[in-house]
Amino acid sequence: MRCDCGREVAPDEVLCGGCGRFVDHSRVSPDAAVPPPTPPPPPVPASDAVPPGPVGPAALAEPGVRRCAVDWCPGVVPPGASACDAYAHPATPAAPAASTSPGGGCELVLPDGTAIGLVDGVPLEIGRHSPDPRVAAALARYDQVGRRQATVVLRGGLVEVTHVGRTNPTYANDQPAAPAVTVTPPVDVRIGRELHLTVRPTRENR
């Protein structure tokens, strides 16, 4: 056996030759007291495994769950709710409409040429920190654009532009958009003196 100091002790030794301690031969050696390793638990049969829940788009297969009406929004509409859980956008109708609005669809064209379709009654925020990543990316380099500059919403074929920024003004067809102005498309949305965005009918409505 070993003494507590680590030295091997012969069966007939009463005192440890290393540390001088009394050797109790009736005590179990520390080496012997180490229990054997616990074997790993048996594998769970495949038939007993709990299947994972739906992930990503599969969650939309649950009864009553609907996708947000805004194409870039990751939110879904829980059963019984009228707006998505991400940005409170209205829910997608149960049956798709023939067109985006009674007066025909429109789209916002950004300075980089990106065109974003407008959903009737759903505001699209213009600004460097817009929740729409396409808008935020296209306007990020323009210092004259505020973080929240304006909103554009399609209402029955007309376009409503509302200035919400604190710096450079917003105009719709040269009309001040503060607090709001409603015009017929096509619409020249101007921020400050030089930056122009366009709201125009979609290709199928031109």
N, C-alpha and C positions, 0 to 999 in steps of 0.2 A: 504494500500500500504506500501512499504518499502522505507526507506531513502537509499541514496547511501551508508551509513555506515552499512546497514543491519538491522537496528532497525525497528520494526513495528511502523507505524505512524497512529494515529487516524485521521478520516476525519476532525475533527475540530482543529487539531494541526497546527499551523503556523510555529513553530520552532521545530526541532527534539530535543527530550529530551536527546538523546545520544550524538550527536556531535554539537548541536546548530545551524545547518544549516537551512536556509529557506526552507520550504517544498512547492514545486509547485504541487498542487493537480491537475492541468490541464494536467500534463505530465502523459503519460501512464506508469504504473508500469513496472519495468524491468522484473518481473515475467510474465506479460502479453505479453511482447514484444517478448518472445521466440517463434519462429514459430514452428508449429508441425513438427514432423519428416517426411521427404519425403518418400513416399511409394516406395518400390522397383519396377523396371521396369517389365513389364509382360514378362514371358518366351517366347523365340523365338520358334515358331513351328518347329518341326523336319524337315518339308518339306523345310523350309527356311534356315536351317543351311548349312554352307559351309563345304563340306567334306574335311578331311585332305589330303595332298598330299602323294605320296608314300614314305615309310620309309624303309631304309635298302635295302634288296634284291629286294623289289618291284620296286625300282627305275630302276633296270636293265630291267624292262618290257617296259620302254620308247623306242620309235623307235630310232634306231641308236646307243644306248648305249651298250657297250661291257665290259665284265669283263677283268681285267688284266690277262696276261698269267701266272703270278707267283702265285702259290696257296696261299701263305701266305699274299700276298699284298692286302690291302683293297681297292685299287684304281680301278676306272672304266675309260673307254676310251670314251670321249665325241664324238658325231657325227663328222666325218671328221678328227679326230685326229688319229695318228698312235702309240701313247704311252699313258700310264695311267697317271692320274693326281696326283698320290702319289709319285712314284719313277721313272717315265718316262720309265717304262718297256714296251716293245712292246706289241701290242694288241693281244688278242686271235684270231686265224684265224676264219673266218666265218664257216668253216667246219673243224671238228677235223681231224688231220692227223693220219695215221695208227700207226706211232711211233713217239717218241720224236725227232729223227733226222734221216737223211738218213742212217747213219751207225749204228743205234740202240740206245736205251736209256741207260743212265748211271745215277748213283746216288752217292752222297757224303756221306760217313759214318763218323760220328763224334765220338770222344772218348767215349761218353756215349752210343754208339750204334744206335743213331738216324740216319736214312737214309733219305736224301733229294734228290728228283728227280731233275735232271738238265734239263732245257729247252734249246733247241738248240739256240745258239746266245745270250742267256740272262746270263750275269755274276752273279755269286753267291759270295757275299763278305764274306771272312773269317776274323774274328776278334772279340774281346770282345765287340765291339759296332756295330756289324753287324746289318743292318736293318732287317734281318731275326731273329725273336726272338728265334728260335730253335738253331741257331748258337751261338747267344750271350749268351744264357743260358748254353750251353754245354762248352763254352770256358771261362766263367767268372772267374773261379778259377785258370786259368793258367797265371801266371805272365809273362811268356816268350812270350805270344801272345800279339801283339800290338792291339790297338783299331781298326785299319785298317791294317791287316797283308798281305792279298793277295786276289786275285780274281781267281775263277775257272769258265771256260766257255766251254761248249761243242760246237764244230764246226765240223759238218759233220762226227761224229764218233770219232774224235780226241779230246783230252782234252788240253786246253791252260791254264797254270798256270802263273800268274803274281804277283811278289812280289811288294807290295806297302808300306810296313811298313818301320820304321826307326830304328828298333832295331835288333832282331834276324832274320837271313836270312830264306828264304823259298826255299825248294828243291822239285823237282818233279822227282821221280825215281833217286834220288841222283844227279840230274842236277840242278844247280843254276837257280832259277826262276826270275832272275833280268837281264834285264827288263821283259822277258817272255820266256817261253819254251813250246813247243807243243809236246805231247807224246801220245802214244797209250794206252788205258786202258787195264788192271787195272793200276792205278797210286798210288804210295805211296807219299803222300804229307807230307813232314816233315818240322816242324817249330823248328828252333834251333837244339839241339842235340837229343832230346828224344820224342817230341810230334809228333804222327803220325795220319794222317787222310787218308782215302782211297777213291779213285774214282773207282767204279767198274761198270760193266754192270748190268742193272736191271735184276731181276730174269727171266723175259721172254726172255731176250737176252743173257743169259749165255749158 
